[in-house]
Amino acid sequence: MKKKNFTRRNFIATVSAGSVAAVGSNAISAFAGITVSPKANGKLAILGGNPVRKNKPWPEWPYVDEKMVEAVSKTTRSRIWCRIQSENGTVPTFEKEFAKMMDAKFSLGTGSGTQALSTCVEALGFGPGDEIITSPLTDPGTLSSILTSRVLPVLADIDRESFQIDPDDVERRINENTKAIMPVQIGGQPCNMDRIMAIAKKHNLKVIEDAAQAHLAVYKGKKLGTIGDLGCFSFQASKTIACGEGGAVIGNDEELMDKCFTVQNHGTNRKGRTVVIGPKYRMNEFEAAILLSQFAGVKERFETRNRNAMYLNSKLKGFPGLVPQKFYEGTESGSFYLYMTTYLKEHFNNTPRDKFLKALEAEGVSLSPYLPKGLHKEPWTDHILSLREYQKMYSPARLKSYREELSCPNCDRVIDDIAMIWASGPLLGSTEDMDDIINAIMKLHENRDQLNQI
């Protein structure tokens, strides 16, 4: 496919496109006009047949090149390993370049995405007695950032098709203690940010975007992370921009960003005065060196993932067995850290998801679940409700209602049905690689009667 920049118009048009042309002249009919190669015929690989994709590696991740190795070596030799050693070191330089990349005025490097979120919660002055609404379908780091300040995380249910936090349920859960919304841009694609921001304005709430997975994604002309009061990113090894760990806060309010700096600098401000409570969340020079060295190719890799994701979506359009993640109107591009679909077993001979995934893996294509459970069903809830500080700062009635309101049925269904690709590396593949994904899926569908033999 030819390279192209992604705008709202061509992104939505591609998502809405019908089935694409056949893979080749020998293609066979599969389902609802979708065409796949003859590889879709025959015995399933898990039962001894020939796999669709054999001994062919996927693009490796995280990204590494010689420029990156040299950047780390140069930093090592410089003996400038901590950001406070130099105003012109790799961390301050990274912050300037990342802000520019994200169309933000300011950026602050941290040791992880969780630390970035925690910095924002503390910098905005939230603490015991306050509540922040977020999603149950997220990395536990989202919750950790709220709990660290002894704030109560309130989990709103999600939309079953987009997997994003449901604005209607967010509004239902607002009370006099609610201080902020922390929407999670799950998979690297935008939430319904128009509705989130409207609700926040109506109820005088702050918005901290958990854009940990959403580097460079655009919603209605704005990069994710720049829509709310503050935006946070992760550079953990699996992310589409990675340095092992590492994170960043971005924002346009200089005073607020200075507060973030002070918090993550163990409460010490830029003038060297220790003025507030704060942990030490500083990014180190090696992390910044790895990040800076890969910036030249970040946009190209981002666009490759978008092209491949749209190609997969066009191939799956009209196919009921795997339904791609829904995008909200105004989505111009996504990060595609995850390529997410809903698996509907009734279209695969009622085969349980785990058996479907094993059969698919035998064909040389790996999809997986996401979380084993929504975070509303993990034991941290029992833990915090037993803590003295939570019992002291929140009324017995509120803690009782909190426990009773932990139900998120849409999230439960989504957790059970997700089939996704950890996409940072795989979506950098060729069109032929994407065809292998589709052909493996269609082979299982064409031969779904064999699935009950697994």
C-alpha positions as CSV (number, residue, x, y, z in Angstrom):
1,M,0.0,0.0,0.0
2,K,1.2,3.5,-0.7
3,K,2.3,5.6,2.2
4,K,-0.1,8.5,3.2
5,N,-0.7,10.8,6.0
6,F,-3.8,10.1,8.1
7,T,-6.5,12.8,8.4
8,R,-9.9,12.5,9.9
9,R,-11.5,12.2,6.4
10,N,-9.3,9.4,5.0
11,F,-9.1,7.5,8.4
12,I,-12.9,7.3,8.8
13,A,-13.3,6.6,5.1
14,T,-10.9,3.7,5.4
15,V,-12.6,2.3,8.5
16,S,-15.9,2.5,6.6
17,A,-14.6,0.9,3.4
18,G,-16.0,-2.3,2.0
19,S,-14.1,-5.4,1.4
20,V,-10.8,-4.9,-0.5
21,A,-9.7,-6.7,-3.6
22,A,-8.8,-10.4,-3.5
23,V,-5.3,-11.3,-2.3
24,G,-4.5,-13.0,-5.6
25,S,-6.0,-14.4,-8.7
26,N,-6.3,-17.8,-7.0
27,A,-8.3,-16.5,-4.1
28,I,-11.3,-18.3,-2.8
29,S,-14.6,-16.9,-1.4
30,A,-14.8,-16.9,2.4
31,F,-17.6,-14.9,4.0
32,A,-19.8,-12.0,3.0
33,G,-17.6,-11.1,0.0
34,I,-14.3,-11.3,1.8
35,T,-11.7,-13.1,-0.3
36,V,-8.8,-15.1,1.0
37,S,-6.0,-17.2,-0.5
38,P,-6.3,-21.0,-0.9
39,K,-4.3,-21.3,2.3
40,A,-7.6,-21.1,4.1
41,N,-8.5,-24.6,2.9
42,G,-7.6,-27.8,4.5
43,K,-6.8,-29.3,7.8
44,L,-6.2,-27.0,10.8
45,A,-2.5,-26.8,11.7
46,I,-3.3,-27.7,15.4
47,L,-4.7,-31.0,14.1
48,G,-1.7,-31.7,11.9
49,G,-2.4,-29.6,8.8
50,N,-0.1,-27.1,7.1
51,P,0.0,-23.7,8.9
52,V,-0.9,-20.5,7.0
53,R,2.4,-19.0,8.2
54,K,5.4,-21.2,8.9
55,N,8.8,-20.1,10.3
56,K,8.3,-16.5,9.3
57,P,9.1,-14.0,12.0
58,W,7.2,-10.9,12.8
59,P,8.9,-7.5,13.2
60,E,10.8,-7.5,16.5
61,W,10.0,-5.0,19.3
62,P,11.2,-2.9,21.0
63,Y,12.9,-1.0,18.2
64,V,16.7,-1.1,18.2
65,D,19.3,0.3,15.8
66,E,22.9,1.4,15.9
67,K,22.0,5.0,16.4
68,M,20.3,4.0,19.7
69,V,23.3,1.9,20.8
70,E,25.6,4.8,20.1
71,A,23.4,7.2,22.0
72,V,23.5,5.1,25.1
73,S,27.3,4.7,24.7
74,K,27.7,8.5,24.3
75,T,25.6,9.1,27.5
76,T,27.7,6.5,29.4
77,R,31.0,8.2,28.4
78,S,29.6,11.7,29.2
79,R,29.2,10.7,32.9
80,I,26.0,12.9,32.9
81,W,23.6,10.2,34.0
82,C,21.1,12.3,36.0
83,R,19.0,15.2,34.7
84,I,20.1,17.6,37.5
85,Q,23.7,17.4,36.2
86,S,23.0,19.4,33.1
87,E,20.4,21.8,31.8
88,N,21.2,20.6,28.3
89,G,21.3,16.9,29.0
90,T,19.3,14.2,27.2
91,V,16.3,14.5,29.6
92,P,15.8,18.3,29.1
93,T,16.4,17.8,25.4
94,F,13.9,15.0,25.3
95,E,11.3,17.1,27.1
96,K,11.6,19.9,24.5
97,E,11.4,17.5,21.5
98,F,8.6,15.4,22.9
99,A,6.5,18.6,23.6
100,K,7.1,19.6,20.0
101,M,6.2,16.2,18.7
102,M,2.9,16.2,20.7
103,D,1.9,19.8,19.8
104,A,2.2,20.8,23.5
105,K,3.9,23.7,25.1
106,F,5.6,21.7,27.9
107,S,6.7,18.2,28.6
108,L,8.1,16.6,31.7
109,G,10.0,13.3,31.8
110,T,9.3,10.7,34.5
111,G,10.4,7.2,35.4
112,S,7.2,5.5,34.1
113,G,3.7,6.2,32.8
114,T,2.4,5.4,36.3
115,Q,4.7,8.0,37.8
116,A,3.5,10.5,35.2
117,L,-0.2,10.0,36.2
118,S,0.7,10.0,40.0
119,T,2.6,13.3,39.5
120,C,-0.6,14.8,38.0
121,V,-2.9,13.6,40.7
122,E,-0.6,15.1,43.4
123,A,0.2,18.3,41.4
124,L,-3.6,19.0,41.1
125,G,-3.9,18.8,44.9
126,F,-6.1,15.7,45.1
127,G,-5.9,13.6,48.3
128,P,-7.9,11.7,50.9
129,G,-11.6,12.4,50.7
130,D,-11.5,13.0,46.9
131,E,-12.6,10.7,44.1
132,I,-11.4,10.3,40.5
133,I,-13.4,8.4,37.9
134,T,-11.5,6.1,35.6
135,S,-11.9,2.9,33.6
136,P,-11.8,-0.7,34.8
137,L,-10.2,-1.8,31.5
138,T,-6.6,-0.5,32.0
139,D,-3.2,-1.3,33.3
140,P,-3.1,-1.4,37.2
141,G,-0.8,1.6,37.0
142,T,-3.8,3.8,36.3
143,L,-5.2,2.8,39.7
144,S,-1.9,3.0,41.4
145,S,-1.5,6.7,40.4
146,I,-4.8,7.5,42.2
147,L,-4.3,5.2,45.2
148,T,-0.8,6.6,45.9
149,S,-2.4,9.9,46.9
150,R,-5.1,8.0,48.9
151,V,-7.8,9.2,46.5
152,L,-10.7,6.8,45.9
153,P,-10.7,5.4,42.3
154,V,-14.3,5.2,41.0
155,L,-14.6,2.8,38.1
156,A,-17.1,3.6,35.4
157,D,-18.2,1.0,33.0
158,I,-17.1,0.9,29.3
159,D,-18.7,0.9,25.9
160,R,-18.8,-2.7,24.6
161,E,-17.8,-1.8,21.0
162,S,-15.1,0.8,21.6
163,F,-13.8,-0.6,24.8
164,Q,-13.5,3.0,26.0
165,I,-14.9,4.5,29.2
166,D,-18.7,5.2,28.8
167,P,-19.4,9.0,29.3
168,D,-22.9,8.3,30.4
169,D,-21.7,6.0,33.2
170,V,-19.1,8.5,34.2
171,E,-21.7,11.2,34.7
172,R,-23.9,8.8,36.7
173,R,-21.0,8.2,39.2
174,I,-20.2,11.9,39.9
175,N,-20.9,13.1,43.4
176,E,-19.8,15.9,45.7
177,N,-16.4,14.3,46.3
178,T,-15.6,13.8,42.6
179,K,-12.6,16.0,41.5
180,A,-11.4,14.6,38.2
181,I,-11.9,12.2,35.3
182,M,-9.0,10.0,34.1
183,P,-10.1,8.7,30.7
184,V,-7.9,5.8,29.4
185,Q,-7.3,5.9,25.7
186,I,-7.3,2.1,25.5
187,G,-5.4,0.4,22.7
188,G,-4.0,3.8,21.7
189,Q,-7.3,5.0,20.2
190,P,-9.3,8.0,21.4
191,C,-12.1,8.0,23.9
192,N,-15.2,10.1,23.2
193,M,-13.3,13.1,24.4
194,D,-16.0,15.6,23.4
195,R,-18.4,14.1,25.8
196,I,-15.7,13.7,28.5
197,M,-14.7,17.3,28.3
198,A,-18.3,18.5,28.3
199,I,-19.1,16.5,31.4
200,A,-15.9,17.9,33.1
201,K,-16.9,21.4,32.3
202,K,-20.5,20.9,33.5
203,H,-19.3,19.5,36.8
204,N,-16.2,21.6,37.2
205,L,-13.8,18.6,37.1
206,K,-10.2,18.3,35.9
207,V,-9.3,15.8,33.2
208,I,-6.1,13.8,33.3
209,E,-5.7,11.9,30.1
210,D,-4.2,8.4,30.5
211,A,-2.7,8.4,27.0
212,A,0.0,5.8,28.1
213,Q,-0.8,3.7,25.0
214,A,-1.7,6.6,22.6
215,H,1.4,8.3,21.3
216,L,0.7,10.6,18.4
217,A,-3.0,9.6,18.0
218,V,-5.2,12.5,16.9
219,Y,-8.8,13.3,17.8
220,K,-10.5,16.2,16.0
221,G,-7.3,17.9,15.1
222,K,-5.7,17.5,18.6
223,K,-3.1,15.0,19.8
224,L,-4.3,12.9,22.6
225,G,-2.8,14.2,25.8
226,T,-3.4,17.8,24.9
227,I,-7.2,17.8,25.2
228,G,-7.5,17.5,29.0
229,D,-5.8,19.6,31.6
230,L,-2.8,17.2,31.6
231,G,-1.8,14.2,29.5
232,C,0.4,11.2,30.4
233,F,2.4,8.7,28.4
234,S,4.3,5.5,29.0
235,F,7.6,4.4,27.3
236,Q,7.6,0.9,28.8
237,A,9.2,-1.7,26.6
238,S,6.1,-2.8,24.8
239,K,4.8,0.7,23.9
240,T,5.1,2.2,20.4
241,I,7.8,4.6,21.7
242,A,9.8,2.7,24.2
243,C,12.8,2.8,26.5
244,G,12.2,0.0,28.9
245,E,10.4,2.1,31.5
246,G,9.9,5.9,31.4
247,G,7.0,8.2,31.1
248,A,6.0,11.8,30.4
249,V,3.5,14.5,31.3
250,I,2.5,17.1,28.7
251,G,0.4,20.3,29.1
252,N,0.0,23.9,28.1
253,D,-0.4,25.5,31.5
254,E,3.0,26.6,32.6
255,E,2.1,27.1,36.2
256,L,0.5,23.6,36.4
257,M,3.5,22.0,34.7
258,D,5.8,23.7,37.1
259,K,3.8,22.1,39.9
260,C,4.3,18.7,38.2
261,F,8.0,19.3,38.0
262,T,8.1,20.1,41.7
263,V,6.1,17.0,42.7
264,Q,8.3,14.6,40.7
265,N,11.5,16.3,41.9
266,H,10.8,15.1,45.5
267,G,8.9,18.3,46.3
268,T,11.8,20.6,45.2
269,N,11.0,23.4,42.8
270,R,13.1,24.8,39.9
271,K,14.6,27.4,42.3
272,G,15.9,24.6,44.5
273,R,13.4,25.2,47.4
274,T,11.7,22.1,48.9
275,V,8.1,23.3,49.1
276,V,5.6,20.3,48.9
277,I,5.3,16.6,49.4
278,G,6.7,14.7,46.4
279,P,8.3,11.5,45.5
280,K,11.4,11.2,43.2
281,Y,10.0,10.3,39.8
282,R,12.8,11.8,37.6
283,M,13.5,10.2,34.2
284,N,17.2,9.3,33.9
285,E,19.6,10.3,31.1
286,F,19.8,6.8,29.6
287,E,16.1,6.5,29.1
288,A,16.0,9.9,27.4
289,A,19.0,8.9,25.2
290,I,17.1,5.8,23.9
291,L,14.0,7.9,23.3
292,L,15.7,10.7,21.4
293,S,17.6,8.3,19.2
294,Q,14.4,6.8,17.8
295,F,12.4,10.0,17.2
296,A,13.4,10.3,13.6
297,G,11.5,7.2,12.6
298,V,8.6,7.5,15.1
299,K,6.1,9.1,12.6
300,E,6.9,6.7,9.8
301,R,6.3,3.7,12.2
302,F,3.1,5.3,13.4
303,E,1.8,5.7,9.9
304,T,2.7,2.1,9.0
305,R,0.7,0.8,12.0
306,N,-2.3,3.0,10.9
307,R,-2.2,1.7,7.3
308,N,-1.9,-1.9,8.4
309,A,-4.7,-1.5,11.0
310,M,-7.0,0.0,8.4
311,Y,-6.1,-2.8,6.0
312,L,-7.1,-5.4,8.6
313,N,-10.3,-3.5,9.3
314,S,-11.2,-3.4,5.6
315,K,-10.6,-7.1,5.3
316,L,-12.8,-7.8,8.4
317,K,-15.6,-5.5,7.4
318,G,-18.8,-7.5,7.2
319,F,-17.3,-10.6,8.9
320,P,-19.2,-11.3,12.1
321,G,-16.7,-13.6,13.9
322,L,-14.1,-10.9,14.8
323,V,-15.3,-7.3,15.0
324,P,-12.7,-4.6,15.2
325,Q,-12.7,-1.9,17.9
326,K,-15.1,0.9,17.2
327,F,-13.7,4.4,16.6
328,Y,-15.6,7.5,17.6
329,E,-16.4,10.2,15.1
330,G,-13.5,12.6,15.1
331,T,-10.8,9.9,15.3
332,E,-8.2,10.9,12.8
333,S,-5.5,8.4,13.7
334,G,-4.7,5.9,16.5
335,S,-1.5,4.7,18.1
336,F,-2.4,1.0,17.6
337,Y,-0.4,-0.2,20.6
338,L,-3.1,-2.8,20.6
339,Y,-5.2,-4.0,17.6
340,M,-8.4,-5.0,19.4
341,T,-11.4,-7.1,18.2
342,T,-14.4,-8.8,19.8
343,Y,-14.4,-12.6,19.3
344,L,-17.9,-13.9,18.8
345,K,-17.8,-17.7,19.3
346,E,-21.2,-18.4,17.8
347,H,-19.6,-17.8,14.4
348,F,-16.9,-20.3,15.1
349,N,-19.0,-23.3,16.0
350,N,-19.3,-22.0,19.6
351,T,-15.6,-22.7,20.1
352,P,-14.4,-21.1,23.4
353,R,-12.0,-18.2,22.9
354,D,-9.0,-20.1,24.4
355,K,-9.3,-22.9,21.9
356,F,-9.8,-20.5,19.0
357,L,-6.6,-18.6,20.1
358,K,-4.6,-21.9,20.3
359,A,-5.8,-22.9,16.9
360,L,-4.9,-19.5,15.5
361,E,-1.4,-19.6,17.0
362,A,-0.8,-23.0,15.4
363,E,-1.4,-21.3,12.1
364,G,1.4,-18.9,12.9
365,V,-0.7,-15.9,14.0
366,S,-1.0,-14.9,17.7
367,L,-3.9,-13.1,19.1
368,S,-4.5,-12.9,22.9
369,P,-6.8,-11.8,25.7
370,Y,-6.0,-8.5,27.4
371,L,-6.6,-8.6,31.2
372,P,-7.7,-11.7,33.0
373,K,-10.3,-9.6,34.9
374,G,-11.6,-6.1,34.9
375,L,-9.9,-4.1,37.7
376,H,-13.2,-3.8,39.5
377,K,-12.9,-7.5,40.2
378,E,-9.4,-7.5,41.6
379,P,-8.7,-7.8,45.4
380,W,-7.3,-4.2,45.8
381,T,-10.8,-3.1,46.5
382,D,-11.0,-5.2,49.6
383,H,-7.6,-4.0,50.6
384,I,-8.3,-0.3,50.5
385,L,-11.7,-0.6,52.1
386,S,-9.9,-2.2,55.1
387,L,-7.3,0.5,55.4
388,R,-7.5,2.9,58.4
389,E,-7.0,6.0,56.2
390,Y,-9.8,5.2,53.9
391,Q,-12.1,4.3,56.8
392,K,-11.2,7.6,58.4
393,M,-11.5,9.9,55.3
394,Y,-14.6,8.3,53.7
395,S,-17.9,7.8,55.5
396,P,-19.1,4.2,56.2
397,A,-22.1,4.9,54.0
398,R,-19.8,6.0,51.1
399,L,-17.6,2.9,51.5
400,K,-20.6,0.6,51.6
401,S,-22.1,2.2,48.4
402,Y,-18.7,2.1,46.8
403,R,-18.5,-1.7,47.2
404,E,-22.1,-2.1,46.0
405,E,-21.4,0.0,42.9
406,L,-18.3,-1.9,41.6
407,S,-20.4,-3.7,39.0
408,C,-19.2,-3.1,35.4
409,P,-21.1,-5.7,33.3
410,N,-20.0,-4.3,30.0
411,C,-16.4,-4.6,31.0
412,D,-17.0,-8.2,32.1
413,R,-18.3,-9.1,28.7
414,V,-15.5,-7.3,26.9
415,I,-12.9,-9.0,29.0
416,D,-14.4,-12.4,28.0
417,D,-14.5,-11.6,24.3
418,I,-11.4,-9.6,23.4
419,A,-9.0,-11.1,20.9
420,M,-6.1,-8.7,20.2
421,I,-2.7,-8.2,18.8
422,W,0.1,-6.7,20.9
423,A,0.7,-4.5,17.9
424,S,3.8,-2.4,18.3
425,G,5.9,-4.8,16.3
426,P,3.5,-6.9,14.3
427,L,1.7,-3.9,12.7
428,L,5.0,-2.8,11.3
429,G,4.8,-5.8,9.0
430,S,4.1,-6.0,5.2
431,T,0.8,-6.2,3.5
432,E,1.6,-9.9,3.0
433,D,2.0,-10.2,6.8
434,M,-1.5,-8.7,7.3
435,D,-2.8,-11.1,4.7
436,D,-1.5,-14.0,6.8
437,I,-3.5,-12.7,9.8
438,I,-6.7,-12.6,7.7
439,N,-6.0,-15.9,6.0
440,A,-5.4,-17.7,9.4
441,I,-8.7,-16.3,10.8
442,M,-10.6,-17.2,7.7
443,K,-9.1,-20.7,7.6
444,L,-10.5,-21.3,11.1
445,H,-13.8,-20.0,10.0
446,E,-13.9,-22.0,6.8
447,N,-13.0,-25.1,8.8
448,R,-14.8,-24.3,12.0
449,D,-16.4,-27.7,12.2
450,Q,-12.9,-29.0,13.0
451,L,-12.5,-26.8,16.0
452,N,-14.6,-29.1,18.2
453,Q,-11.8,-31.7,17.8
454,I,-9.3,-29.6,19.7
